[in-house]
Amino acid sequence: MSQHVVVVGRGLAGAIVAWKFAERGCRISWWGDGEPGASRVAAGMYNPVSFRRVVEVWNASAHVANLRSTLQAMEEAFGLQGALMHDVPVVKVFANDAYRQTWNERWATDHGVTQWADRGQSAEVLEITSLNAPHGVGKVHAAGWVDVPALLDAMEAHVAAHHTLVDRAWRVHDGLPDGADVVVDCRGVGAVKELSEVGLKVNPNHGDVLTLSTEAGALQTQGHNVNNGKWLLPMRQQNGRQWWRLGATYSWDRPTPAPHAPAAQALKDHMADAFHEGAGHAWDKAQVEAHQAGLRPASPDRRPMVGPWPGQPEGVLMLNGLGTRGVLVGPAAAEALVNYWLDDAPISPEIRPDRFKSVRTRFPD
Ligand SMILES: Cc1cc2nc3c(=O)[nH]c(=O)nc-3n(C[C@H](O)[C@H](O)[C@H](O)COP(=O)(O)OP(=O)(O)OC[C@H]3O[C@@H](n4cnc5c(N)ncnc54)[C@H](O)[C@@H]3O)c2cc1C
């Protein structure tokens, strides 16, 4: 008999966990409370390079590989080939010569980051004519974005057709639902209070993001995502206009998913610096089509929390703490959880909830 898995939370974490259990032949009930969550506003970008120190992000190779194979399988199953995952390279605009030097030194030492990126160069060499980048740019070729809202819609339709979609809330005190072999808590910031009671901190991190449109061809980035501390992601052309997403803000002291009105102008002003004077005029005329915001579920060490729910009976599991990089981290984290439950495979101590001393002191075993 196949196992019956209840997955709670209809965001990215829940979608990937449900997908991975279903791939292994389990029956899925996917529960949600109807609230939109962070995943509905996420830009969905993935990038194996951390720009702060010019290093690979944690577990980059394994995470990129898992993301690619997972999204390919989902696209095929949903008949959405090429529609969910988009390869879009990033150009990092160097702030000064010291940063360019740090970037280029990675090639002298054959650093792991060099497999994902190119040496510093001028924007003109890449034929990006709109940028004001006197110190040059660094290109990350192995980056892109996932259309997370489209993925969620497709997964909901798939579960409604082949499994069970349930509009219902759950709290950890509800325990294992009747008839379920296992329940996986993927409630993001919806679980914050209950997690804090067992010594686990998921901090809500508020982020604003804009959707903009400009006249097609008015800004020339040659299909690159431009990063100057904020990012400008080209999405699609429609009715003679280029659509972009611009983001994001990061705030620890705004515990609400409501858009913060001043953030819109602040994001536009920041990105204006990336363009030279001529392009700046086109940028000023960009239309704001939408301003959205959400709360990222962030863990203190920026790694997900994957495994048994502390203090709960066997069969109550969690995947939380996807933070700012849920797209890159989520598929591998979900797979670790599924392999733990179905195959008894150990979960890496790097991601188990009991890696935090605050949990181990409450639950010593
Ligand atoms: C502005 C912004 C931009 C972002 N851009 C990126 C990006 O480019 N790349 C990237 O990788 N990440 C990005 N993120 C982060 C990304 O959104 C998160 O990592 C990811 O979406 C978290 O998914 P989740 O499923 O854990 O949480 P959520 O998406 O918040 O989903 C949790 C779900 O659980 C439901 N729920 C809560 N309580 C209950 C309950 N009691 N019962 C039932 N259901 C419940 C909620 O309604 C919600 O639907 C961004 C986030 C923001 C805010």
The ligand as a MOL file (V3000), in Angstrom:
LIG
                    3D

  0  0  0     0  0            999 V3000
M  V30 BEGIN CTAB
M  V30 COUNTS 53 58 0 0 0
M  V30 BEGIN ATOM
M  V30 1 C 9.8420 40.0290 -2.5230 0
M  V30 2 C 10.3970 38.6330 -2.4820 0
M  V30 3 C 11.2190 38.2040 -3.5190 0
M  V30 4 C 11.7600 36.9140 -3.4760 0
M  V30 5 N 12.5450 36.5200 -4.5120 0
M  V30 6 C 13.1170 35.2880 -4.4820 0
M  V30 7 C 13.9500 34.8680 -5.5370 0
M  V30 8 O 14.1650 35.5840 -6.5030 0
M  V30 9 N 14.5020 33.6100 -5.4610 0
M  V30 10 C 14.2590 32.7880 -4.3890 0
M  V30 11 O 14.7960 31.6630 -4.3670 0
M  V30 12 N 13.4800 33.1720 -3.3680 0
M  V30 13 C 12.8970 34.4060 -3.3900 0
M  V30 14 N 12.1120 34.8000 -2.3500 0
M  V30 15 C 11.9930 33.8910 -1.2050 0
M  V30 16 C 10.9300 32.8220 -1.4640 0
M  V30 17 O 9.7170 33.4760 -1.6390 0
M  V30 18 C 10.8630 31.8490 -0.2890 0
M  V30 19 O 12.0940 31.1940 -0.0940 0
M  V30 20 C 9.8000 30.7600 -0.5240 0
M  V30 21 O 8.7390 31.2440 -1.2910 0
M  V30 22 C 9.2830 30.2350 0.7770 0
M  V30 23 O 8.3170 29.2540 0.4780 0
M  V30 24 P 7.4720 28.5590 1.6220 0
M  V30 25 O 6.5930 27.5820 0.9550 0
M  V30 26 O 8.3540 28.1010 2.7320 0
M  V30 27 O 6.6030 29.7480 2.2590 0
M  V30 28 P 5.2900 30.4660 1.6940 0
M  V30 29 O 5.3770 30.7230 0.2630 0
M  V30 30 O 5.0320 31.6440 2.5820 0
M  V30 31 O 4.1390 29.3930 1.8750 0
M  V30 32 C 3.6190 29.0190 3.1130 0
M  V30 33 C 2.1610 28.6640 2.9070 0
M  V30 34 O 1.6580 28.0800 4.0940 0
M  V30 35 C 0.3460 28.5420 4.3030 0
M  V30 36 N -0.0260 28.4390 5.7210 0
M  V30 37 C 0.4130 29.2190 6.7430 0
M  V30 38 N -0.1680 28.8300 7.8970 0
M  V30 39 C -0.9750 27.7910 7.5840 0
M  V30 40 C -1.8500 26.9520 8.3580 0
M  V30 41 N -1.9960 27.1170 9.6850 0
M  V30 42 N -2.5060 25.9580 7.7290 0
M  V30 43 C -2.3700 25.7680 6.3820 0
M  V30 44 N -1.5720 26.5340 5.6070 0
M  V30 45 C -0.8880 27.5290 6.2080 0
M  V30 46 C 0.4000 29.9840 3.8220 0
M  V30 47 O -0.8770 30.4680 3.4990 0
M  V30 48 C 1.2950 29.8700 2.6030 0
M  V30 49 O 0.5600 29.6450 1.4390 0
M  V30 50 C 11.5080 36.0560 -2.3710 0
M  V30 51 C 10.6580 36.4860 -1.3670 0
M  V30 52 C 10.0990 37.7500 -1.4010 0
M  V30 53 C 9.1820 38.1830 -0.2910 0
M  V30 END ATOM
M  V30 BEGIN BOND
M  V30 1 1 1 2
M  V30 2 1 2 3
M  V30 3 2 2 52
M  V30 4 2 3 4
M  V30 5 1 4 5
M  V30 6 1 4 50
M  V30 7 2 5 6
M  V30 8 1 6 7
M  V30 9 1 6 13
M  V30 10 2 7 8
M  V30 11 1 7 9
M  V30 12 1 9 10
M  V30 13 2 10 11
M  V30 14 1 10 12
M  V30 15 2 12 13
M  V30 16 1 13 14
M  V30 17 1 14 15
M  V30 18 1 14 50
M  V30 19 1 15 16
M  V30 20 1 16 17
M  V30 21 1 16 18
M  V30 22 1 18 19
M  V30 23 1 18 20
M  V30 24 1 20 21
M  V30 25 1 20 22
M  V30 26 1 22 23
M  V30 27 1 23 24
M  V30 28 2 24 25
M  V30 29 1 24 26
M  V30 30 1 24 27
M  V30 31 1 27 28
M  V30 32 2 28 29
M  V30 33 1 28 30
M  V30 34 1 28 31
M  V30 35 1 31 32
M  V30 36 1 32 33
M  V30 37 1 33 34
M  V30 38 1 33 48
M  V30 39 1 34 35
M  V30 40 1 35 36
M  V30 41 1 35 46
M  V30 42 1 36 37
M  V30 43 1 36 45
M  V30 44 2 37 38
M  V30 45 1 38 39
M  V30 46 1 39 40
M  V30 47 2 39 45
M  V30 48 1 40 41
M  V30 49 2 40 42
M  V30 50 1 42 43
M  V30 51 2 43 44
M  V30 52 1 44 45
M  V30 53 1 46 47
M  V30 54 1 46 48
M  V30 55 1 48 49
M  V30 56 2 50 51
M  V30 57 1 51 52
M  V30 58 1 52 53
M  V30 END BOND
M  V30 END CTAB
M  END
